[in-house]
Amino acid sequence: MSFKPANNIQDLQYFGEFGGVNPSISDSSTYTFLSAKTMFDTFEGNADGCYLYSRHSSPSNLYLGEALAAMEGTETANVTASGMGAITPVLLQLCQSGDHIVSSRTIYGGTYAFLKNFIPRMNIKTSFVDITNPKAVEAAINKNTKVIYCESVSNPLLEVADIPALAKIAKKHNLKLIIDNTFSPLSISPAILGADVVIHSLTKFINGSSDTVGGVVCGTQEFINDLRNVNNGACMLLGATMDSLRAASVLKNLRTLHIRMKQHSKNALFLAEKFEADGLKTVYPGLKSHPSHELFKSMMHPDYGFGGMLTIDVGSLDKANELMELMQNNNLGYLAVSLGFYKTLFSAPGTSTSSEIPEDEQKEMGLSDGLIRFSIGLDDDIERTYKMMRQCMEQLNILTA
Ligand SMILES: *Cc1c(COP(=O)(O)O)cnc(C)c1O
């Protein structure tokens, strides 16, 4: 594939106001106009390059948006206060009362709760389907469907969406394909594969330091303009705007994303192979045993690997909790939700990030009690980490020595 997401970020050239190598931070909520006419034109959306009010846009947010659009290969992007602050306005912009969404059933718990419990209040219904089965996706489409929604690599089961196949279905039925690419930045470029809108929670790998929440919507200029429209734009009117100071700090972290992703992926693959060889039920898209291993390979930029997320199943919630506590006590990582940190993070999704999903549905989608989700860190010596993790597992009789 000739599209190079990390080069596209690197090739952007920004100068600060005084020739600084970082763009200046715009520490203002509002902007002066030299003439009253320009202010009117800006409200009408006809004064390119003029800033109005920072809930609409700000120079710092536009810099970060431009870099993320370059990474995803979309015309432009809009950054938001959180990942949910990107997902919810996109769905509300595209769907009205009476409309219908086809969504993967394995998605981030907050997105699931929004689709299942919140958006029905606006008379918008969702069918949850097995996203790895394009036939099931197509069968769920009805005359009111507006959107197909999924994650390129799903939370927490690491199912992989066949983005080109879904894009074909979306085109055929005149729907928008929205992909949450939070788990696979740089590795997968959904827009290049046919997605209409690409969303990230910047909170995770992209920012990478677990010090803020943030989000982005990448798409066409027309769609991003719609989201920012002062009269009916969901981003503008719902108000989940990122702060300029934070946009500047996320942009600085974005520049090392390619180096971090390579290390996350390298470490995760190493551990996944070891865990599997040890007889643990291990799910990682980089393993040949993963049902969508070949599909992932066909969509990926190989330099960045299969990502930093893996799961193991240790049989029961009690065992999972014991293991996570022991690993934390041995400083192998933190028992915490979220992902993309320099330290390994682990949690039991059934009782944490996916607890919004009712128990019987968890069972049906294969989310078992003993599942531990790992976000593998940037450890320099992953072999040492593995040996220490193995000792913890032996101590708890999860692995027999
Ligand atoms: C964390 C996460 C979100 C939500 O992002 P926030 O920044 O927490 O609002 C959405 N999708 C995925 C896949 C996530 O992991």
The ligand as an SDF file (V2000), in Angstrom:
LIG
                    3D

 15 15  0  0  0  0  0  0  0  0999 V2000
  -12.1030    4.6470   25.2350 C   0  0  0  0  0  0  0  0  0  0  0  0
  -12.8250    4.3530   23.9940 C   0  0  0  0  0  0  0  0  0  0  0  0
  -13.8570    5.1890   23.5520 C   0  0  0  0  0  0  0  0  0  0  0  0
  -14.3270    6.3770   24.3490 C   0  0  0  0  0  0  0  0  0  0  0  0
  -13.3620    7.3720   24.4110 O   0  0  0  0  0  0  0  0  0  0  0  0
  -13.2720    8.4470   25.6240 P   0  0  0  0  0  0  0  0  0  0  0  0
  -12.0980    9.2520   25.2400 O   0  0  0  0  0  0  0  0  0  0  0  0
  -13.1300    7.6730   26.8900 O   0  0  0  0  0  0  0  0  0  0  0  0
  -14.5570    9.2140   25.5860 O   0  0  0  0  0  0  0  0  0  0  0  0
  -14.4680    4.8770   22.3550 C   0  0  0  0  0  0  0  0  0  0  0  0
  -14.1140    3.8030   21.6300 N   0  0  0  0  0  0  0  0  0  0  0  0
  -13.1260    2.9850   22.0230 C   0  0  0  0  0  0  0  0  0  0  0  0
  -12.7720    1.8220   21.1790 C   0  0  0  0  0  0  0  0  0  0  0  0
  -12.4590    3.2220   23.2150 C   0  0  0  0  0  0  0  0  0  0  0  0
  -11.4940    2.3840   23.6100 O   0  0  0  0  0  0  0  0  0  0  0  0
  1  2  1  0
  2  3  1  0
  2 14  2  0
  3  4  1  0
  3 10  2  0
  4  5  1  0
  5  6  1  0
  6  7  2  0
  6  8  1  0
  6  9  1  0
 10 11  1  0
 11 12  2  0
 12 13  1  0
 12 14  1  0
 14 15  1  0
M  END
$$$$
